[in-house]
Amino acid sequence: MSFTTAVKAQIVKNHRQSESDTGSSEVQIALFSERIKYLTEHLKGHPRDFHTQHGLTKLVSKRRKLMRYLKGINVQRYQNIIKALDIRG
């Protein structure tokens, strides 16, 4: 599955807090998670693609920072997004 505009729109629709929400922490974390899954699959087929590997590392770091921020603001929302995205088994 590729990371297209339609996929992004569906993710935003599933994780938004209100009708006009496109940039809340939950939406951003969900978008980062989907992109991380996509890049991880790409790297399975192209293990020596170091530029993608570097980009993946940066995305994971950004997601971790956003999750730390969300946990500090509202623990319940943090737990909900972890459960919804099945992060941290």
Order of alpha helices (4+ residues) and beta strands (2+ residues): alpha-alpha-alpha-alpha
